[in-house]
Amino acid sequence: MMVINLGNGIYDTIGIMGEGGSYSSNYVITPKSIYDSISVSMRFRNYANVKTLCLQLLNSYPIVFNHSAQYQKLYLAVSKTDTTAQGITDLKTLYENLILNHSTNISLVKRCNYYVQKCKVLLHQYHRHCQVSSKSLIKILLHMRDL
């Protein structure tokens, strides 16, 4: 059984199927189990837990994170739990680093660029005349890679 803290002293359990179809007491953390925990925590608006689980998924399984829809959940969790400029700046830096480290993954670059812009809005750094389109950003990154 997996126990999930939903906050306010409320806990939920999820049975884990073992080999042969029986429930197992051994719990193996997989990307799917973390993703399921994120979804349950989102339903209960436990944003602190969502933030922790998204960062765990990103650090433990970066390839899975890069191909999932966890960017939005991480942004929402951080913007709801950490209203300081430093917390939002850290999130913006995380998205910028993902763009730099995975510049060949066009869909990731577009998604992360979108959330960088959203972070800039929260930080009051966003100026419409300075906006860089996703296409321009991709061209810049591809040009830098070719240098």
Chimera marker file (.cmm) of the C-alpha trace (Angstrom):
<marker_set name="trace">
<marker id="1" x="0.000" y="0.000" z="0.000" r="1" g="1" b="0" radius="0.5"/>
<marker id="2" x="1.127" y="3.505" z="-0.769" r="1" g="1" b="0" radius="0.5"/>
<marker id="3" x="0.092" y="6.236" z="1.657" r="1" g="1" b="0" radius="0.5"/>
<marker id="4" x="-0.421" y="9.740" z="0.272" r="1" g="1" b="0" radius="0.5"/>
<marker id="5" x="-0.589" y="12.766" z="2.556" r="1" g="1" b="0" radius="0.5"/>
<marker id="6" x="-3.424" y="14.942" z="1.272" r="1" g="1" b="0" radius="0.5"/>
<marker id="7" x="-2.838" y="17.643" z="3.875" r="1" g="1" b="0" radius="0.5"/>
<marker id="8" x="-4.817" y="18.719" z="6.934" r="1" g="1" b="0" radius="0.5"/>
<marker id="9" x="-4.264" y="15.330" z="8.580" r="1" g="1" b="0" radius="0.5"/>
<marker id="10" x="-5.993" y="13.458" z="5.734" r="1" g="1" b="0" radius="0.5"/>
<marker id="11" x="-4.246" y="10.427" z="4.237" r="1" g="1" b="0" radius="0.5"/>
<marker id="12" x="-5.215" y="8.192" z="1.336" r="1" g="1" b="0" radius="0.5"/>
<marker id="13" x="-3.920" y="4.747" z="0.418" r="1" g="1" b="0" radius="0.5"/>
<marker id="14" x="-3.390" y="3.155" z="-2.971" r="1" g="1" b="0" radius="0.5"/>
<marker id="15" x="-2.998" y="-0.581" z="-3.331" r="1" g="1" b="0" radius="0.5"/>
<marker id="16" x="-0.069" y="-1.772" z="-5.407" r="1" g="1" b="0" radius="0.5"/>
<marker id="17" x="-0.540" y="-4.877" z="-7.546" r="1" g="1" b="0" radius="0.5"/>
<marker id="18" x="2.264" y="-7.376" z="-7.264" r="1" g="1" b="0" radius="0.5"/>
<marker id="19" x="3.175" y="-10.296" z="-9.467" r="1" g="1" b="0" radius="0.5"/>
<marker id="20" x="0.335" y="-12.737" z="-10.005" r="1" g="1" b="0" radius="0.5"/>
<marker id="21" x="-2.316" y="-10.071" z="-9.464" r="1" g="1" b="0" radius="0.5"/>
<marker id="22" x="-2.046" y="-9.944" z="-5.670" r="1" g="1" b="0" radius="0.5"/>
<marker id="23" x="-1.499" y="-6.791" z="-3.690" r="1" g="1" b="0" radius="0.5"/>
<marker id="24" x="2.063" y="-6.280" z="-2.551" r="1" g="1" b="0" radius="0.5"/>
<marker id="25" x="3.388" y="-4.574" z="0.543" r="1" g="1" b="0" radius="0.5"/>
<marker id="26" x="6.591" y="-3.697" z="-1.322" r="1" g="1" b="0" radius="0.5"/>
<marker id="27" x="6.298" y="-0.315" z="-2.941" r="1" g="1" b="0" radius="0.5"/>
<marker id="28" x="8.460" y="0.540" z="-5.916" r="1" g="1" b="0" radius="0.5"/>
<marker id="29" x="8.571" y="4.188" z="-6.921" r="1" g="1" b="0" radius="0.5"/>
<marker id="30" x="8.074" y="4.529" z="-10.653" r="1" g="1" b="0" radius="0.5"/>
<marker id="31" x="7.402" y="7.565" z="-12.843" r="1" g="1" b="0" radius="0.5"/>
<marker id="32" x="3.782" y="6.423" z="-13.123" r="1" g="1" b="0" radius="0.5"/>
<marker id="33" x="3.351" y="6.214" z="-9.349" r="1" g="1" b="0" radius="0.5"/>
<marker id="34" x="4.786" y="9.722" z="-8.954" r="1" g="1" b="0" radius="0.5"/>
<marker id="35" x="2.563" y="10.981" z="-11.766" r="1" g="1" b="0" radius="0.5"/>
<marker id="36" x="-0.485" y="9.384" z="-10.098" r="1" g="1" b="0" radius="0.5"/>
<marker id="37" x="0.461" y="10.990" z="-6.774" r="1" g="1" b="0" radius="0.5"/>
<marker id="38" x="0.753" y="14.370" z="-8.501" r="1" g="1" b="0" radius="0.5"/>
<marker id="39" x="-2.717" y="13.934" z="-9.981" r="1" g="1" b="0" radius="0.5"/>
<marker id="40" x="-4.247" y="13.010" z="-6.607" r="1" g="1" b="0" radius="0.5"/>
<marker id="41" x="-2.515" y="15.919" z="-4.894" r="1" g="1" b="0" radius="0.5"/>
<marker id="42" x="-3.724" y="18.304" z="-7.603" r="1" g="1" b="0" radius="0.5"/>
<marker id="43" x="-7.310" y="17.180" z="-7.038" r="1" g="1" b="0" radius="0.5"/>
<marker id="44" x="-6.977" y="18.032" z="-3.357" r="1" g="1" b="0" radius="0.5"/>
<marker id="45" x="-5.088" y="21.262" z="-4.101" r="1" g="1" b="0" radius="0.5"/>
<marker id="46" x="-2.107" y="20.112" z="-2.058" r="1" g="1" b="0" radius="0.5"/>
<marker id="47" x="0.259" y="22.337" z="-4.042" r="1" g="1" b="0" radius="0.5"/>
<marker id="48" x="3.246" y="21.913" z="-1.716" r="1" g="1" b="0" radius="0.5"/>
<marker id="49" x="3.156" y="18.163" z="-2.330" r="1" g="1" b="0" radius="0.5"/>
<marker id="50" x="2.668" y="18.696" z="-6.085" r="1" g="1" b="0" radius="0.5"/>
<marker id="51" x="5.762" y="20.911" z="-6.183" r="1" g="1" b="0" radius="0.5"/>
<marker id="52" x="7.824" y="18.319" z="-4.306" r="1" g="1" b="0" radius="0.5"/>
<marker id="53" x="6.632" y="15.448" z="-6.504" r="1" g="1" b="0" radius="0.5"/>
<marker id="54" x="7.173" y="17.365" z="-9.768" r="1" g="1" b="0" radius="0.5"/>
<marker id="55" x="10.723" y="18.211" z="-8.732" r="1" g="1" b="0" radius="0.5"/>
<marker id="56" x="11.262" y="14.571" z="-7.698" r="1" g="1" b="0" radius="0.5"/>
<marker id="57" x="9.998" y="13.420" z="-11.104" r="1" g="1" b="0" radius="0.5"/>
<marker id="58" x="12.213" y="15.960" z="-12.865" r="1" g="1" b="0" radius="0.5"/>
<marker id="59" x="15.333" y="15.001" z="-10.891" r="1" g="1" b="0" radius="0.5"/>
<marker id="60" x="14.778" y="11.227" z="-10.879" r="1" g="1" b="0" radius="0.5"/>
<marker id="61" x="13.247" y="10.721" z="-14.315" r="1" g="1" b="0" radius="0.5"/>
<marker id="62" x="14.127" y="13.724" z="-16.512" r="1" g="1" b="0" radius="0.5"/>
<marker id="63" x="13.249" y="11.970" z="-19.780" r="1" g="1" b="0" radius="0.5"/>
<marker id="64" x="9.774" y="11.084" z="-18.517" r="1" g="1" b="0" radius="0.5"/>
<marker id="65" x="9.297" y="14.612" z="-17.179" r="1" g="1" b="0" radius="0.5"/>
<marker id="66" x="10.331" y="16.121" z="-20.490" r="1" g="1" b="0" radius="0.5"/>
<marker id="67" x="7.645" y="14.134" z="-22.314" r="1" g="1" b="0" radius="0.5"/>
<marker id="68" x="4.809" y="14.775" z="-19.877" r="1" g="1" b="0" radius="0.5"/>
<marker id="69" x="2.480" y="17.615" z="-19.000" r="1" g="1" b="0" radius="0.5"/>
<marker id="70" x="4.080" y="18.302" z="-15.637" r="1" g="1" b="0" radius="0.5"/>
<marker id="71" x="5.356" y="21.778" z="-16.597" r="1" g="1" b="0" radius="0.5"/>
<marker id="72" x="1.926" y="23.267" z="-16.069" r="1" g="1" b="0" radius="0.5"/>
<marker id="73" x="1.427" y="21.500" z="-12.752" r="1" g="1" b="0" radius="0.5"/>
<marker id="74" x="4.838" y="22.600" z="-11.498" r="1" g="1" b="0" radius="0.5"/>
<marker id="75" x="4.160" y="26.205" z="-12.510" r="1" g="1" b="0" radius="0.5"/>
<marker id="76" x="0.757" y="26.173" z="-10.815" r="1" g="1" b="0" radius="0.5"/>
<marker id="77" x="2.126" y="24.573" z="-7.640" r="1" g="1" b="0" radius="0.5"/>
<marker id="78" x="5.016" y="27.035" z="-7.321" r="1" g="1" b="0" radius="0.5"/>
<marker id="79" x="2.869" y="30.072" z="-8.118" r="1" g="1" b="0" radius="0.5"/>
<marker id="80" x="0.337" y="28.994" z="-5.458" r="1" g="1" b="0" radius="0.5"/>
<marker id="81" x="2.809" y="28.052" z="-2.711" r="1" g="1" b="0" radius="0.5"/>
<marker id="82" x="5.809" y="30.321" z="-3.205" r="1" g="1" b="0" radius="0.5"/>
<marker id="83" x="4.828" y="33.922" z="-3.864" r="1" g="1" b="0" radius="0.5"/>
<marker id="84" x="8.306" y="35.306" z="-3.210" r="1" g="1" b="0" radius="0.5"/>
<marker id="85" x="10.297" y="36.695" z="-6.093" r="1" g="1" b="0" radius="0.5"/>
<marker id="86" x="13.066" y="34.184" z="-5.350" r="1" g="1" b="0" radius="0.5"/>
<marker id="87" x="10.767" y="31.173" z="-5.721" r="1" g="1" b="0" radius="0.5"/>
<marker id="88" x="9.428" y="32.349" z="-9.073" r="1" g="1" b="0" radius="0.5"/>
<marker id="89" x="12.946" y="33.297" z="-10.218" r="1" g="1" b="0" radius="0.5"/>
<marker id="90" x="14.159" y="29.784" z="-9.338" r="1" g="1" b="0" radius="0.5"/>
<marker id="91" x="11.318" y="28.285" z="-11.366" r="1" g="1" b="0" radius="0.5"/>
<marker id="92" x="12.104" y="30.566" z="-14.319" r="1" g="1" b="0" radius="0.5"/>
<marker id="93" x="15.761" y="29.514" z="-14.111" r="1" g="1" b="0" radius="0.5"/>
<marker id="94" x="14.737" y="25.849" z="-14.049" r="1" g="1" b="0" radius="0.5"/>
<marker id="95" x="12.694" y="26.300" z="-17.240" r="1" g="1" b="0" radius="0.5"/>
<marker id="96" x="15.539" y="28.246" z="-18.894" r="1" g="1" b="0" radius="0.5"/>
<marker id="97" x="18.006" y="25.475" z="-18.016" r="1" g="1" b="0" radius="0.5"/>
<marker id="98" x="15.642" y="22.878" z="-19.488" r="1" g="1" b="0" radius="0.5"/>
<marker id="99" x="15.562" y="24.915" z="-22.710" r="1" g="1" b="0" radius="0.5"/>
<marker id="100" x="19.367" y="25.100" z="-22.849" r="1" g="1" b="0" radius="0.5"/>
<marker id="101" x="19.898" y="21.428" z="-21.980" r="1" g="1" b="0" radius="0.5"/>
<marker id="102" x="17.276" y="20.120" z="-24.440" r="1" g="1" b="0" radius="0.5"/>
<marker id="103" x="17.482" y="22.619" z="-27.292" r="1" g="1" b="0" radius="0.5"/>
<marker id="104" x="16.822" y="19.942" z="-29.923" r="1" g="1" b="0" radius="0.5"/>
<marker id="105" x="13.458" y="19.026" z="-28.372" r="1" g="1" b="0" radius="0.5"/>
<marker id="106" x="11.274" y="21.638" z="-30.071" r="1" g="1" b="0" radius="0.5"/>
<marker id="107" x="8.060" y="20.903" z="-28.150" r="1" g="1" b="0" radius="0.5"/>
<marker id="108" x="9.918" y="21.140" z="-24.831" r="1" g="1" b="0" radius="0.5"/>
<marker id="109" x="11.503" y="24.449" z="-25.868" r="1" g="1" b="0" radius="0.5"/>
<marker id="110" x="8.107" y="25.883" z="-26.789" r="1" g="1" b="0" radius="0.5"/>
<marker id="111" x="6.458" y="24.721" z="-23.556" r="1" g="1" b="0" radius="0.5"/>
<marker id="112" x="9.286" y="25.922" z="-21.324" r="1" g="1" b="0" radius="0.5"/>
<marker id="113" x="9.499" y="29.246" z="-23.150" r="1" g="1" b="0" radius="0.5"/>
<marker id="114" x="5.781" y="29.736" z="-22.511" r="1" g="1" b="0" radius="0.5"/>
<marker id="115" x="6.278" y="29.164" z="-18.778" r="1" g="1" b="0" radius="0.5"/>
<marker id="116" x="9.371" y="31.406" z="-18.703" r="1" g="1" b="0" radius="0.5"/>
<marker id="117" x="7.144" y="34.175" z="-20.057" r="1" g="1" b="0" radius="0.5"/>
<marker id="118" x="4.492" y="33.412" z="-17.417" r="1" g="1" b="0" radius="0.5"/>
<marker id="119" x="7.170" y="33.611" z="-14.699" r="1" g="1" b="0" radius="0.5"/>
<marker id="120" x="8.288" y="36.955" z="-16.092" r="1" g="1" b="0" radius="0.5"/>
<marker id="121" x="4.714" y="38.236" z="-15.828" r="1" g="1" b="0" radius="0.5"/>
<marker id="122" x="4.618" y="37.243" z="-12.149" r="1" g="1" b="0" radius="0.5"/>
<marker id="123" x="7.957" y="38.966" z="-11.613" r="1" g="1" b="0" radius="0.5"/>
<marker id="124" x="6.806" y="42.089" z="-13.525" r="1" g="1" b="0" radius="0.5"/>
<marker id="125" x="9.686" y="41.593" z="-15.982" r="1" g="1" b="0" radius="0.5"/>
<marker id="126" x="7.542" y="40.968" z="-19.035" r="1" g="1" b="0" radius="0.5"/>
<marker id="127" x="7.485" y="43.688" z="-21.668" r="1" g="1" b="0" radius="0.5"/>
<marker id="128" x="5.519" y="43.051" z="-24.831" r="1" g="1" b="0" radius="0.5"/>
<marker id="129" x="8.038" y="44.827" z="-27.076" r="1" g="1" b="0" radius="0.5"/>
<marker id="130" x="10.797" y="42.490" z="-25.794" r="1" g="1" b="0" radius="0.5"/>
<marker id="131" x="8.831" y="39.309" z="-26.390" r="1" g="1" b="0" radius="0.5"/>
<marker id="132" x="10.677" y="36.637" z="-28.335" r="1" g="1" b="0" radius="0.5"/>
<marker id="133" x="8.478" y="34.240" z="-30.271" r="1" g="1" b="0" radius="0.5"/>
<marker id="134" x="9.005" y="30.508" z="-29.908" r="1" g="1" b="0" radius="0.5"/>
<marker id="135" x="10.096" y="30.296" z="-33.543" r="1" g="1" b="0" radius="0.5"/>
<marker id="136" x="12.725" y="33.002" z="-33.017" r="1" g="1" b="0" radius="0.5"/>
<marker id="137" x="13.955" y="31.307" z="-29.866" r="1" g="1" b="0" radius="0.5"/>
<marker id="138" x="14.311" y="27.983" z="-31.650" r="1" g="1" b="0" radius="0.5"/>
<marker id="139" x="16.247" y="29.624" z="-34.495" r="1" g="1" b="0" radius="0.5"/>
<marker id="140" x="18.558" y="31.329" z="-31.996" r="1" g="1" b="0" radius="0.5"/>
<marker id="141" x="19.183" y="28.080" z="-30.101" r="1" g="1" b="0" radius="0.5"/>
<marker id="142" x="19.829" y="26.104" z="-33.276" r="1" g="1" b="0" radius="0.5"/>
<marker id="143" x="22.215" y="28.803" z="-34.501" r="1" g="1" b="0" radius="0.5"/>
<marker id="144" x="24.080" y="28.791" z="-31.161" r="1" g="1" b="0" radius="0.5"/>
<marker id="145" x="24.354" y="25.008" z="-31.301" r="1" g="1" b="0" radius="0.5"/>
<marker id="146" x="25.892" y="25.169" z="-34.796" r="1" g="1" b="0" radius="0.5"/>
<marker id="147" x="28.596" y="27.645" z="-33.724" r="1" g="1" b="0" radius="0.5"/>
<link id1="1" id2="2" r="1" g="1" b="0" radius="0.2"/>
<link id1="2" id2="3" r="1" g="1" b="0" radius="0.2"/>
<link id1="3" id2="4" r="1" g="1" b="0" radius="0.2"/>
<link id1="4" id2="5" r="1" g="1" b="0" radius="0.2"/>
<link id1="5" id2="6" r="1" g="1" b="0" radius="0.2"/>
<link id1="6" id2="7" r="1" g="1" b="0" radius="0.2"/>
<link id1="7" id2="8" r="1" g="1" b="0" radius="0.2"/>
<link id1="8" id2="9" r="1" g="1" b="0" radius="0.2"/>
<link id1="9" id2="10" r="1" g="1" b="0" radius="0.2"/>
<link id1="10" id2="11" r="1" g="1" b="0" radius="0.2"/>
<link id1="11" id2="12" r="1" g="1" b="0" radius="0.2"/>
<link id1="12" id2="13" r="1" g="1" b="0" radius="0.2"/>
<link id1="13" id2="14" r="1" g="1" b="0" radius="0.2"/>
<link id1="14" id2="15" r="1" g="1" b="0" radius="0.2"/>
<link id1="15" id2="16" r="1" g="1" b="0" radius="0.2"/>
<link id1="16" id2="17" r="1" g="1" b="0" radius="0.2"/>
<link id1="17" id2="18" r="1" g="1" b="0" radius="0.2"/>
<link id1="18" id2="19" r="1" g="1" b="0" radius="0.2"/>
<link id1="19" id2="20" r="1" g="1" b="0" radius="0.2"/>
<link id1="20" id2="21" r="1" g="1" b="0" radius="0.2"/>
<link id1="21" id2="22" r="1" g="1" b="0" radius="0.2"/>
<link id1="22" id2="23" r="1" g="1" b="0" radius="0.2"/>
<link id1="23" id2="24" r="1" g="1" b="0" radius="0.2"/>
<link id1="24" id2="25" r="1" g="1" b="0" radius="0.2"/>
<link id1="25" id2="26" r="1" g="1" b="0" radius="0.2"/>
<link id1="26" id2="27" r="1" g="1" b="0" radius="0.2"/>
<link id1="27" id2="28" r="1" g="1" b="0" radius="0.2"/>
<link id1="28" id2="29" r="1" g="1" b="0" radius="0.2"/>
<link id1="29" id2="30" r="1" g="1" b="0" radius="0.2"/>
<link id1="30" id2="31" r="1" g="1" b="0" radius="0.2"/>
<link id1="31" id2="32" r="1" g="1" b="0" radius="0.2"/>
<link id1="32" id2="33" r="1" g="1" b="0" radius="0.2"/>
<link id1="33" id2="34" r="1" g="1" b="0" radius="0.2"/>
<link id1="34" id2="35" r="1" g="1" b="0" radius="0.2"/>
<link id1="35" id2="36" r="1" g="1" b="0" radius="0.2"/>
<link id1="36" id2="37" r="1" g="1" b="0" radius="0.2"/>
<link id1="37" id2="38" r="1" g="1" b="0" radius="0.2"/>
<link id1="38" id2="39" r="1" g="1" b="0" radius="0.2"/>
<link id1="39" id2="40" r="1" g="1" b="0" radius="0.2"/>
<link id1="40" id2="41" r="1" g="1" b="0" radius="0.2"/>
<link id1="41" id2="42" r="1" g="1" b="0" radius="0.2"/>
<link id1="42" id2="43" r="1" g="1" b="0" radius="0.2"/>
<link id1="43" id2="44" r="1" g="1" b="0" radius="0.2"/>
<link id1="44" id2="45" r="1" g="1" b="0" radius="0.2"/>
<link id1="45" id2="46" r="1" g="1" b="0" radius="0.2"/>
<link id1="46" id2="47" r="1" g="1" b="0" radius="0.2"/>
<link id1="47" id2="48" r="1" g="1" b="0" radius="0.2"/>
<link id1="48" id2="49" r="1" g="1" b="0" radius="0.2"/>
<link id1="49" id2="50" r="1" g="1" b="0" radius="0.2"/>
<link id1="50" id2="51" r="1" g="1" b="0" radius="0.2"/>
<link id1="51" id2="52" r="1" g="1" b="0" radius="0.2"/>
<link id1="52" id2="53" r="1" g="1" b="0" radius="0.2"/>
<link id1="53" id2="54" r="1" g="1" b="0" radius="0.2"/>
<link id1="54" id2="55" r="1" g="1" b="0" radius="0.2"/>
<link id1="55" id2="56" r="1" g="1" b="0" radius="0.2"/>
<link id1="56" id2="57" r="1" g="1" b="0" radius="0.2"/>
<link id1="57" id2="58" r="1" g="1" b="0" radius="0.2"/>
<link id1="58" id2="59" r="1" g="1" b="0" radius="0.2"/>
<link id1="59" id2="60" r="1" g="1" b="0" radius="0.2"/>
<link id1="60" id2="61" r="1" g="1" b="0" radius="0.2"/>
<link id1="61" id2="62" r="1" g="1" b="0" radius="0.2"/>
<link id1="62" id2="63" r="1" g="1" b="0" radius="0.2"/>
<link id1="63" id2="64" r="1" g="1" b="0" radius="0.2"/>
<link id1="64" id2="65" r="1" g="1" b="0" radius="0.2"/>
<link id1="65" id2="66" r="1" g="1" b="0" radius="0.2"/>
<link id1="66" id2="67" r="1" g="1" b="0" radius="0.2"/>
<link id1="67" id2="68" r="1" g="1" b="0" radius="0.2"/>
<link id1="68" id2="69" r="1" g="1" b="0" radius="0.2"/>
<link id1="69" id2="70" r="1" g="1" b="0" radius="0.2"/>
<link id1="70" id2="71" r="1" g="1" b="0" radius="0.2"/>
<link id1="71" id2="72" r="1" g="1" b="0" radius="0.2"/>
<link id1="72" id2="73" r="1" g="1" b="0" radius="0.2"/>
<link id1="73" id2="74" r="1" g="1" b="0" radius="0.2"/>
<link id1="74" id2="75" r="1" g="1" b="0" radius="0.2"/>
<link id1="75" id2="76" r="1" g="1" b="0" radius="0.2"/>
<link id1="76" id2="77" r="1" g="1" b="0" radius="0.2"/>
<link id1="77" id2="78" r="1" g="1" b="0" radius="0.2"/>
<link id1="78" id2="79" r="1" g="1" b="0" radius="0.2"/>
<link id1="79" id2="80" r="1" g="1" b="0" radius="0.2"/>
<link id1="80" id2="81" r="1" g="1" b="0" radius="0.2"/>
<link id1="81" id2="82" r="1" g="1" b="0" radius="0.2"/>
<link id1="82" id2="83" r="1" g="1" b="0" radius="0.2"/>
<link id1="83" id2="84" r="1" g="1" b="0" radius="0.2"/>
<link id1="84" id2="85" r="1" g="1" b="0" radius="0.2"/>
<link id1="85" id2="86" r="1" g="1" b="0" radius="0.2"/>
<link id1="86" id2="87" r="1" g="1" b="0" radius="0.2"/>
<link id1="87" id2="88" r="1" g="1" b="0" radius="0.2"/>
<link id1="88" id2="89" r="1" g="1" b="0" radius="0.2"/>
<link id1="89" id2="90" r="1" g="1" b="0" radius="0.2"/>
<link id1="90" id2="91" r="1" g="1" b="0" radius="0.2"/>
<link id1="91" id2="92" r="1" g="1" b="0" radius="0.2"/>
<link id1="92" id2="93" r="1" g="1" b="0" radius="0.2"/>
<link id1="93" id2="94" r="1" g="1" b="0" radius="0.2"/>
<link id1="94" id2="95" r="1" g="1" b="0" radius="0.2"/>
<link id1="95" id2="96" r="1" g="1" b="0" radius="0.2"/>
<link id1="96" id2="97" r="1" g="1" b="0" radius="0.2"/>
<link id1="97" id2="98" r="1" g="1" b="0" radius="0.2"/>
<link id1="98" id2="99" r="1" g="1" b="0" radius="0.2"/>
<link id1="99" id2="100" r="1" g="1" b="0" radius="0.2"/>
<link id1="100" id2="101" r="1" g="1" b="0" radius="0.2"/>
<link id1="101" id2="102" r="1" g="1" b="0" radius="0.2"/>
<link id1="102" id2="103" r="1" g="1" b="0" radius="0.2"/>
<link id1="103" id2="104" r="1" g="1" b="0" radius="0.2"/>
<link id1="104" id2="105" r="1" g="1" b="0" radius="0.2"/>
<link id1="105" id2="106" r="1" g="1" b="0" radius="0.2"/>
<link id1="106" id2="107" r="1" g="1" b="0" radius="0.2"/>
<link id1="107" id2="108" r="1" g="1" b="0" radius="0.2"/>
<link id1="108" id2="109" r="1" g="1" b="0" radius="0.2"/>
<link id1="109" id2="110" r="1" g="1" b="0" radius="0.2"/>
<link id1="110" id2="111" r="1" g="1" b="0" radius="0.2"/>
<link id1="111" id2="112" r="1" g="1" b="0" radius="0.2"/>
<link id1="112" id2="113" r="1" g="1" b="0" radius="0.2"/>
<link id1="113" id2="114" r="1" g="1" b="0" radius="0.2"/>
<link id1="114" id2="115" r="1" g="1" b="0" radius="0.2"/>
<link id1="115" id2="116" r="1" g="1" b="0" radius="0.2"/>
<link id1="116" id2="117" r="1" g="1" b="0" radius="0.2"/>
<link id1="117" id2="118" r="1" g="1" b="0" radius="0.2"/>
<link id1="118" id2="119" r="1" g="1" b="0" radius="0.2"/>
<link id1="119" id2="120" r="1" g="1" b="0" radius="0.2"/>
<link id1="120" id2="121" r="1" g="1" b="0" radius="0.2"/>
<link id1="121" id2="122" r="1" g="1" b="0" radius="0.2"/>
<link id1="122" id2="123" r="1" g="1" b="0" radius="0.2"/>
<link id1="123" id2="124" r="1" g="1" b="0" radius="0.2"/>
<link id1="124" id2="125" r="1" g="1" b="0" radius="0.2"/>
<link id1="125" id2="126" r="1" g="1" b="0" radius="0.2"/>
<link id1="126" id2="127" r="1" g="1" b="0" radius="0.2"/>
<link id1="127" id2="128" r="1" g="1" b="0" radius="0.2"/>
<link id1="128" id2="129" r="1" g="1" b="0" radius="0.2"/>
<link id1="129" id2="130" r="1" g="1" b="0" radius="0.2"/>
<link id1="130" id2="131" r="1" g="1" b="0" radius="0.2"/>
<link id1="131" id2="132" r="1" g="1" b="0" radius="0.2"/>
<link id1="132" id2="133" r="1" g="1" b="0" radius="0.2"/>
<link id1="133" id2="134" r="1" g="1" b="0" radius="0.2"/>
<link id1="134" id2="135" r="1" g="1" b="0" radius="0.2"/>
<link id1="135" id2="136" r="1" g="1" b="0" radius="0.2"/>
<link id1="136" id2="137" r="1" g="1" b="0" radius="0.2"/>
<link id1="137" id2="138" r="1" g="1" b="0" radius="0.2"/>
<link id1="138" id2="139" r="1" g="1" b="0" radius="0.2"/>
<link id1="139" id2="140" r="1" g="1" b="0" radius="0.2"/>
<link id1="140" id2="141" r="1" g="1" b="0" radius="0.2"/>
<link id1="141" id2="142" r="1" g="1" b="0" radius="0.2"/>
<link id1="142" id2="143" r="1" g="1" b="0" radius="0.2"/>
<link id1="143" id2="144" r="1" g="1" b="0" radius="0.2"/>
<link id1="144" id2="145" r="1" g="1" b="0" radius="0.2"/>
<link id1="145" id2="146" r="1" g="1" b="0" radius="0.2"/>
<link id1="146" id2="147" r="1" g="1" b="0" radius="0.2"/>
</marker_set>
